[in-house]
Amino acid sequence: MAIELTEEDKLWCKQNHIPIKQFQKVRELFNGDDTEHKFKELFIQGNNEGNGEAKQETKQEEQPRENISFEEWQIKLNEKYQNLINVSNEELPGLWPSLEFELSVRDILNIKDCTLPFAGILLGPPGAKKTLGLQLFRKIPNTFYTDNFSARSFVSHSTTVKKEQLPDIDMLPKIKDKFFLTPELAPIFGKKDEELMEILSIITRILDGHGFESDTGAHGHRGYPEDIMFTWVGAAVDIPYKVHKFLGARGAKLYFYRLPLITKSDEEYMDEMTEDDFDIRTKRTQDALIDYLDIFNRCPNGIKEKNLIKIQWNGGKDDKESLRVILKLAKLLAHFRAVVSTWGKDKDEDYEHAFATIEDPTRAMIQLRNLARGHALSQGRNYITTEDMKIIIETVFSTASLARVRIFELLLESEGKLTTSRIVESLNISDDTARRTMTELQAIGLVDIQEVQGSHGGEPQKQIELVNQFRWFLSKEFKILNDSHSARKNSVFDEQKNHNYSMSILLNSVLPRTGTHYTFMSGGKLEEYDSRNNEQEEIIPIQIQNSPKIECPSCGEIDYPYYIKRHNGCERQTPKEEREYIK
């Protein structure tokens, strides 16, 4: 029996943000029973009565907000948040670090009056569940997901489409006020230099948040001269050094979050191989995520704007010490991302460097604070505490070339002083590469270099020392923040295997070469070729001198195994084999 709602009923629905059709449907199930105040009280609490069909119908509609206080909402949200952690760790071990970052970036959208887009890229080896977390958000409202795109797709000038139809295919308006997801960015970062520069230029401009306009001979002037807010999470295995260099030259606006390598026992691998329940476990995790987001969207203090719940930020409650930590980290990041050129002289002589271009830390400071605010909001807080520093530290130490970060971390472990020999021994790189990296760290203003006496009366060697401006990172305060929160300390991950992975991608992050040095991994060891030596006709590994000599089975000549393997008719010729060089 159809029930006609009164104007008073319709007004009540509007005031309580309840869909009229949903209210009418449930009221019909009550056969028009006019226990007015009791019926509405039950409805607004979400305790609807009726048969299973009615419950299914209301689940598909927008859920009514619960009449609870902000404090009660916080308690409920934290329960769902902890449940999401537990379910993800149980069903999909290793997923939580990426999921936590994704939630933090997503929730920046929900901060009232926050209009600066944020772009975060997950970095990790294949199998690190980088894209799995993104898949969980794929069908969530206010999300735009794409597996592949070009920078020109933001504002298209395609000649195969009529100009009046171009707005239908432009991607920029589609991501406005959305959580933008791109699970694979390797094809973009692997483009040729000219195309990569164009892509990064467009992305950099869009991340200003003021739209984008462009001109071509095909369609003239097109674009969107308006404020466009969005948050973006992508994924890639790692970032080549040239990307860091190009970003630094155009204003670095991408932030990275490096995931540790997940290791498992043979028993765990056997379980995964024999159990065909991956989809079921993924579904359970996604259900926990949806359950959490449902409570998040019921925030009693939230204001609905453009299909988003906007929550007022309480900056007066921000922990002041945490804000100072963000400021220090933003200044460090500005130096981490500085652009500088280095070049070498003859062997064993010092390297030289040009003037470094160091960004102003203001924008990084704002973006890091926004990320901390997104992390706080994901836990129901509208203010920052020390609990939000973990994700900021990890982001800063991921948003730079790995070479700089690895040596800086080693510098902190060594109480602010580090010699060339310690770098060579700890990172398994050549003395030449170590000295070049030390020169770069000096050029970007992180360290001073001096010459010290070698151990046990050995030859003098270079030593770097952390400058006073960054000595806070040696403090007990930072060690507590870093050690207690760092994903690198998580027992889920194997430190040695993670170090090996870091060493393999270190080659993609080291200093720019000058056309004379080429570095590669061979047999698990770091090897280097120096083309400045005209007599050097083959690749010379660093560790040759550490290997015992053996007899060549063909000619009987005594030589290093490296050379014996390359004898061809007992003539020392390097075989024509393909090698992957990383300049």
GUMI-245617 format. One record per residue (C-alpha): residue number from 1; residue in one letter; chain; x, y, z. Coordinates in steps of 0.5 Angstrom, whole numbers. Example, Ala and Ser with C-alpha at 12.3 -4.5 7.8 and 13.67 -1.06 7.14 Angstrom:
BEGIN
   pos   code   unit      xx      yy      zz
     1      a      A      25      -9      16
     2      s      A      27      -2      14
//
This chain:
BEGIN
   pos   code   unit      xx      yy      zz
     1      m      A       0       0       0
     2      a      A       3       7      -2
     3      i      A       4      12       3
     4      e      A       4      19       2
     5      l      A       9      23       6
     6      t      A       7      30       8
     7      e      A      11      36       7
     8      e      A      13      35      15
     9      d      A      16      28      13
    10      k      A      19      31       7
    11      l      A      22      37      11
    12      w      A      24      32      17
    13      c      A      28      28      12
    14      k      A      32      33       9
    15      q      A      34      36      16
    16      n      A      37      29      18
    17      h      A      40      28      11
    18      i      A      35      22      10
    19      p      A      33      20       2
    20      i      A      26      21       2
    21      k      A      25      15      -2
    22      q      A      28      10       3
    23      f      A      24      13       8
    24      q      A      18      12       5
    25      k      A      19       5       3
    26      v      A      21       3      10
    27      r      A      14       7      13
    28      e      A      10       3       8
    29      l      A      13      -3      11
    30      f      A      10      -1      18
    31      n      A       3       0      14
    32      g      A       3       7      16
    33      d      A       3       6      23
    34      d      A       4      13      26
    35      t      A       8      12      32
    36      e      A      11      18      30
    37      h      A      17      20      34
    38      k      A      18      13      36
    39      f      A      19      11      29
    40      k      A      23      17      27
    41      e      A      28      15      33
    42      l      A      29       8      31
    43      f      A      30      10      23
    44      i      A      35      15      25
    45      q      A      39      11      29
    46      g      A      39       6      24
    47      n      A      35       0      27
    48      n      A      30      -1      22
    49      e      A      25      -6      23
    50      g      A      22     -10      17
    51      n      A      23     -16      13
    52      g      A      30     -18       9
    53      e      A      28     -14       3
    54      a      A      27      -8       6
    55      k      A      34      -9       9
    56      q      A      37     -10       3
    57      e      A      34      -4       0
    58      t      A      36       1       5
    59      k      A      43      -2       4
    60      q      A      44       0      -3
    61      e      A      41       7      -1
    62      e      A      46      12       2
    63      q      A      46      10      10
    64      p      A      43      15      14
    65      r      A      47      19      19
    66      e      A      47      16      26
    67      n      A      45      21      32
    68      i      A      51      20      36
    69      s      A      57      25      39
    70      f      A      63      26      35
    71      e      A      67      23      41
    72      e      A      62      17      40
    73      w      A      64      17      33
    74      q      A      71      17      34
    75      i      A      71      11      38
    76      k      A      67       7      33
    77      l      A      71       9      28
    78      n      A      77       7      32
    79      e      A      74       0      33
    80      k      A      73      -1      25
    81      y      A      80       2      24
    82      q      A      83      -3      28
    83      n      A      79      -9      25
    84      l      A      81      -7      19
    85      i      A      89      -7      21
    86      n      A      87     -14      24
    87      v      A      83     -17      18
    88      s      A      89     -14      13
    89      n      A      94     -17      17
    90      e      A      91     -24      18
    91      e      A      88     -25      11
    92      l      A      93     -21       7
    93      p      A     100     -20      11
    94      g      A     104     -15       9
    95      l      A      98     -11       6
    96      w      A      97      -6      12
    97      p      A     103      -1      10
    98      s      A     101       1       3
    99      l      A      94       1       6
   100      e      A      95       6      11
   101      f      A      99      10       6
   102      e      A      93      10       1
   103      l      A      88      12       7
   104      s      A      92      18       9
   105      v      A      93      20       2
   106      r      A      85      19       1
   107      d      A      83      23       7
   108      i      A      86      29       5
   109      l      A      80      30       1
   110      n      A      76      30       7
   111      i      A      79      36      10
   112      k      A      75      42      10
   113      d      A      78      48       6
   114      c      A      84      44       4
   115      t      A      85      45      -4
   116      l      A      92      43      -5
   117      p      A      93      36      -9
   118      f      A      97      31      -6
   119      a      A     101      26     -10
   120      g      A     104      20      -7
   121      i      A     107      14     -11
   122      l      A     108       7      -7
   123      l      A     115       4      -9
   124      g      A     117      -3      -8
   125      p      A     119     -10     -11
   126      p      A     114     -14     -15
   127      g      A     110     -18     -10
   128      a      A     110     -13      -5
   129      k      A     102     -12      -5
   130      k      A     103      -5      -8
   131      t      A      97      -5     -13
   132      l      A      93     -10      -9
   133      g      A      91      -4      -4
   134      l      A      89       0     -10
   135      q      A      85      -5     -12
   136      l      A      81      -5      -6
   137      f      A      79       2      -7
   138      r      A      77       1     -14
   139      k      A      69       1     -13
   140      i      A      69       6      -7
   141      p      A      65      12      -9
   142      n      A      69      19     -11
   143      t      A      75      14     -14
   144      f      A      77      15     -21
   145      y      A      82       9     -23
   146      t      A      86       8     -29
   147      d      A      91       2     -31
   148      n      A      94       7     -36
   149      f      A      94      14     -38
   150      s      A      98      19     -42
   151      a      A     100      26     -39
   152      r      A      96      29     -46
   153      s      A      90      25     -43
   154      f      A      88      30     -38
   155      v      A      87      36     -43
   156      s      A      86      32     -50
   157      h      A      87      35     -57
   158      s      A      86      29     -61
   159      t      A      85      30     -68
   160      t      A      80      24     -69
   161      v      A      75      27     -64
   162      k      A      71      33     -66
   163      k      A      73      39     -61
   164      e      A      66      40     -58
   165      q      A      66      32     -56
   166      l      A      73      33     -53
   167      p      A      71      35     -46
   168      d      A      67      28     -46
   169      i      A      74      25     -46
   170      d      A      78      30     -42
   171      m      A      81      26     -36
   172      l      A      82      32     -31
   173      p      A      75      34     -30
   174      k      A      74      27     -28
   175      i      A      79      27     -23
   176      k      A      76      33     -19
   177      d      A      75      32     -12
   178      k      A      76      24     -13
   179      f      A      81      19     -10
   180      f      A      86      18     -17
   181      l      A      89      11     -17
   182      t      A      94       9     -22
   183      p      A      97       2     -21
   184      e      A     103       2     -25
   185      l      A     107       8     -27
   186      a      A     113       4     -29
   187      p      A     111       6     -37
   188      i      A     111      13     -35
   189      f      A     117      13     -32
   190      g      A     121       9     -37
   191      k      A     119      14     -43
   192      k      A     125      17     -47
   193      d      A     128      24     -44
   194      e      A     124      29     -48
   195      e      A     117      25     -47
   196      l      A     118      24     -40
   197      m      A     120      32     -39
   198      e      A     113      33     -42
   199      i      A     109      29     -38
   200      l      A     113      31     -31
   201      s      A     112      38     -33
   202      i      A     104      37     -34
   203      i      A     103      33     -28
   204      t      A     107      38     -24
   205      r      A     103      44     -27
   206      i      A      96      40     -25
   207      l      A      99      39     -18
   208      d      A      99      46     -17
   209      g      A      91      45     -16
   210      h      A      89      51     -21
   211      g      A      87      47     -27
   212      f      A      91      46     -34
   213      e      A      90      50     -40
   214      s      A      94      48     -47
   215      d      A      94      50     -54
   216      t      A      95      46     -61
   217      g      A      95      47     -68
   218      a      A      89      42     -68
   219      h      A      84      45     -63
   220      g      A      87      52     -61
   221      h      A      86      54     -54
   222      r      A      83      49     -49
   223      g      A      83      47     -42
   224      y      A      80      48     -35
   225      p      A      82      55     -31
   226      e      A      79      53     -25
   227      d      A      81      50     -18
   228      i      A      82      43     -19
   229      m      A      83      39     -12
   230      f      A      84      31     -12
   231      t      A      89      26      -9
   232      w      A      93      21     -12
   233      v      A      96      15     -11
   234      g      A     100      11     -16
   235      a      A     105       5     -16
   236      a      A     112       3     -19
   237      v      A     118      -2     -17
   238      d      A     123       4     -17
   239      i      A     124      11     -19
   240      p      A     130      12     -24
   241      y      A     135      18     -22
   242      k      A     133      22     -28
   243      v      A     126      22     -25
   244      h      A     129      25     -19
   245      k      A     133      30     -23
   246      f      A     127      32     -28
   247      l      A     123      33     -22
   248      g      A     128      37     -18
   249      a      A     129      42     -24
   250      r      A     121      43     -25
   251      g      A     119      43     -17
   252      a      A     119      37     -14
   253      k      A     111      35     -12
   254      l      A     111      28     -12
   255      y      A     112      24      -6
   256      f      A     114      17      -5
   257      y      A     113      12       0
   258      r      A     118       6       0
   259      l      A     115      -1       2
   260      p      A     120      -6       5
   261      l      A     121     -13       2
   262      i      A     116     -18       4
   263      t      A     119     -25       6
   264      k      A     116     -31       8
   265      s      A     117     -38      10
   266      d      A     117     -44       6
   267      e      A     111     -47      10
   268      e      A     107     -40       8
   269      y      A     109     -41       1
   270      m      A     107     -48       1
   271      d      A     100     -45       4
   272      e      A      99     -40      -1
   273      m      A     101     -45      -7
   274      t      A      96     -50      -5
   275      e      A      90     -46      -2
   276      d      A      85     -43      -7
   277      d      A      82     -38      -3
   278      f      A      86     -31      -5
   279      d      A      79     -28      -8
   280      i      A      76     -30      -1
   281      r      A      81     -27       3
   282      t      A      81     -21      -1
   283      k      A      74     -20      -1
   284      r      A      74     -20       7
   285      t      A      79     -15       7
   286      q      A      75     -11       2
   287      d      A      69     -12       7
   288      a      A      73      -9      13
   289      l      A      75      -3       9
   290      i      A      68      -2       6
   291      d      A      65      -2      14
   292      y      A      71       3      16
   293      l      A      69       8      11
   294      d      A      62       7      12
   295      i      A      63       9      19
   296      f      A      68      15      17
   297      n      A      62      18      12
   298      r      A      58      18      18
   299      c      A      62      24      22
   300      p      A      57      28      26
   301      n      A      61      34      25
   302      g      A      62      33      17
   303      i      A      59      37      12
   304      k      A      57      34       5
   305      e      A      60      38       0
   306      k      A      61      35      -8
   307      n      A      59      28      -5
   308      l      A      65      29       0
   309      i      A      64      29       7
   310      k      A      69      35       9
   311      i      A      71      35      17
   312      q      A      73      42      20
   313      w      A      80      42      22
   314      n      A      82      44      29
   315      g      A      89      47      29
   316      g      A      89      49      36
   317      k      A      90      42      38
   318      d      A      96      40      34
   319      d      A     102      38      38
   320      k      A     107      43      37
   321      e      A     113      39      38
   322      s      A     110      35      32
   323      l      A     109      41      28
   324      r      A     117      42      29
   325      v      A     118      35      27
   326      i      A     115      36      20
   327      l      A     119      43      19
   328      k      A     125      39      21
   329      l      A     123      34      16
   330      a      A     121      39      10
   331      k      A     128      42      11
   332      l      A     132      35      10
   333      l      A     127      33       4
   334      a      A     129      40       1
   335      h      A     136      38       1
   336      f      A     135      31       0
   337      r      A     132      33      -7
   338      a      A     137      38      -9
   339      v      A     140      38     -16
   340      v      A     147      38     -17
   341      s      A     152      36     -22
   342      t      A     159      32     -20
   343      w      A     165      30     -24
   344      g      A     171      27     -23
   345      k      A     178      28     -25
   346      d      A     184      23     -25
   347      k      A     183      16     -21
   348      d      A     184      18     -13
   349      e      A     183      25     -14
   350      d      A     178      29     -11
   351      y      A     171      30     -14
   352      e      A     168      37     -16
   353      h      A     161      39     -16
   354      a      A     157      45     -19
   355      f      A     152      49     -15
   356      a      A     146      46     -12
   357      t      A     139      48     -13
   358      i      A     136      47      -7
   359      e      A     128      48      -6
   360      d      A     125      53      -1
   361      p      A     122      48       4
   362      t      A     115      51       5
   363      r      A     111      47       0
   364      a      A     114      41       3
   365      m      A     112      43      10
   366      i      A     105      44       8
   367      q      A     104      38       4
   368      l      A     108      34      10
   369      r      A     103      37      14
   370      n      A      97      35      10
   371      l      A      99      28      10
   372      a      A     100      28      17
   373      r      A      93      31      18
   374      g      A      90      25      13
   375      h      A      93      20      17
   376      a      A      90      23      23
   377      l      A      83      24      20
   378      s      A      83      16      18
   379      q      A      84      15      26
   380      g      A      78      20      27
   381      r      A      82      26      30
   382      n      A      82      33      27
   383      y      A      89      34      30
   384      i      A      96      32      29
   385      t      A     100      28      35
   386      t      A     106      24      35
   387      e      A     102      18      32
   388      d      A     102      21      25
   389      m      A     110      22      25
   390      k      A     111      15      23
   391      i      A     108      16      16
   392      i      A     112      23      15
   393      i      A     119      20      17
   394      e      A     118      14      12
   395      t      A     115      19       6
   396      v      A     121      24       7
   397      f      A     126      18       7
   398      s      A     123      15       1
   399      t      A     122      21      -3
   400      a      A     130      22      -5
   401      s      A     135      18      -9
   402      l      A     136      12      -5
   403      a      A     144      13      -5
   404      r      A     143      19      -1
   405      v      A     138      16       4
   406      r      A     142      10       5
   407      i      A     149      14       6
   408      f      A     145      19      11
   409      e      A     142      13      15
   410      l      A     149      10      15
   411      l      A     151      17      18
   412      l      A     146      17      23
   413      e      A     148      10      25
   414      s      A     155      12      26
   415      e      A     153      18      30
   416      g      A     154      23      25
   417      k      A     161      22      22
   418      l      A     163      17      17
   419      t      A     169      15      13
   420      t      A     170      12       6
   421      s      A     172       6       8
   422      r      A     166       5      12
   423      i      A     161       7       6
   424      v      A     165       2       2
   425      e      A     164      -4       7
   426      s      A     157      -3       9
   427      l      A     154      -1       2
   428      n      A     159      -6      -2
   429      i      A     160       0      -7
   430      s      A     167       2     -10
   431      d      A     171       7      -6
   432      d      A     170      12     -13
   433      t      A     163      11     -12
   434      a      A     163      13      -5
   435      r      A     167      19      -5
   436      r      A     163      21     -11
   437      t      A     157      21      -7
   438      m      A     160      24      -1
   439      t      A     162      30      -5
   440      e      A     155      30      -7
   441      l      A     152      30       0
   442      q      A     157      36       1
   443      a      A     154      40      -5
   444      i      A     147      39      -2
   445      g      A     149      42       4
   446      l      A     148      36       9
   447      v      A     155      34      11
   448      d      A     162      37      11
   449      i      A     168      33       8
   450      q      A     175      33      12
   451      e      A     181      28      11
   452      v      A     183      24      17
   453      q      A     188      19      18
   454      g      A     186      11      16
   455      s      A     185       6      21
   456      h      A     192       2      24
   457      g      A     196       8      21
   458      g      A     193       7      14
   459      e      A     193      12       8
   460      p      A     189      18      10
   461      q      A     182      18       7
   462      k      A     176      22       7
   463      q      A     171      23      12
   464      i      A     164      26      12
   465      e      A     161      30      18
   466      l      A     153      32      19
   467      v      A     153      39      19
   468      n      A     150      43      25
   469      q      A     143      45      22
   470      f      A     141      37      21
   471      r      A     144      35      28
   472      w      A     137      34      31
   473      f      A     137      28      27
   474      l      A     142      25      32
   475      s      A     138      26      38
   476      k      A     134      21      42
   477      e      A     128      25      40
   478      f      A     129      23      33
   479      k      A     131      16      35
   480      i      A     125      14      39
   481      l      A     120      17      33
   482      n      A     124      13      28
   483      d      A     126       6      31
   484      s      A     119       6      34
   485      h      A     115       7      28
   486      s      A     119       5      22
   487      a      A     117       0      18
   488      r      A     124      -2      17
   489      k      A     123      -5      24
   490      n      A     117      -9      23
   491      s      A     118     -16      24
   492      v      A     114     -18      18
   493      f      A     120     -16      14
   494      d      A     127     -20      13
   495      e      A     132     -14      14
   496      q      A     138     -17      11
   497      k      A     133     -19       5
   498      n      A     131     -12       5
   499      h      A     138      -9       5
   500      n      A     139     -14      -1
   501      y      A     133     -11      -5
   502      s      A     135      -4      -3
   503      m      A     142      -5      -6
   504      s      A     139      -8     -12
   505      i      A     135      -1     -13
   506      l      A     141       3     -11
   507      l      A     144       3     -18
   508      n      A     138       6     -20
   509      s      A     138      12     -15
   510      v      A     146      13     -15
   511      l      A     149      20     -17
   512      p      A     149      22     -25
   513      r      A     155      19     -28
   514      t      A     159      23     -33
   515      g      A     159      19     -39
   516      t      A     165      15     -36
   517      h      A     163      11     -30
   518      y      A     158       5     -31
   519      t      A     155       1     -25
   520      f      A     152      -6     -25
   521      m      A     150     -12     -21
   522      s      A     154     -19     -23
   523      g      A     153     -25     -19
   524      g      A     150     -21     -13
   525      k      A     156     -16     -13
   526      l      A     157      -9     -15
   527      e      A     162      -8     -21
   528      e      A     164      -2     -24
   529      y      A     167       0     -31
   530      d      A     171       6     -32
   531      s      A     172       8     -39
   532      r      A     177      14     -38
   533      n      A     182       8     -38
   534      n      A     184       7     -45
   535      e      A     188       1     -44
   536      q      A     182      -2     -41
   537      e      A     178      -6     -46
   538      e      A     174     -10     -42
   539      i      A     169     -10     -36
   540      i      A     173     -10     -29
   541      p      A     170     -12     -23
   542      i      A     172      -8     -16
   543      q      A     173     -15     -13
   544      i      A     178     -18     -18
   545      q      A     183     -17     -13
   546      n      A     180     -21      -7
   547      s      A     179     -27     -11
   548      p      A     184     -33     -11
   549      k      A     188     -34     -18
   550      i      A     186     -41     -22
   551      e      A     189     -45     -28
   552      c      A     186     -44     -34
   553      p      A     184     -51     -37
   554      s      A     186     -49     -44
   555      c      A     192     -46     -44
   556      g      A     195     -47     -36
   557      e      A     195     -40     -35
   558      i      A     195     -38     -28
   559      d      A     190     -32     -27
   560      y      A     183     -29     -24
   561      p      A     177     -33     -25
   562      y      A     174     -27     -28
   563      y      A     179     -27     -34
   564      i      A     179     -35     -34
   565      k      A     172     -35     -36
   566      r      A     173     -30     -41
   567      h      A     178     -34     -45
   568      n      A     176     -35     -52
   569      g      A     182     -39     -55
   570      c      A     186     -37     -49
   571      e      A     186     -30     -52
   572      r      A     183     -25     -47
   573      q      A     177     -22     -50
   574      t      A     171     -20     -47
   575      p      A     165     -24     -50
   576      k      A     159     -20     -54
   577      e      A     154     -21     -48
   578      e      A     148     -16     -47
   579      r      A     149     -13     -40
   580      e      A     144      -8     -37
   581      y      A     148      -1     -35
   582      i      A     145       4     -31
   583      k      A     148      11     -32
//
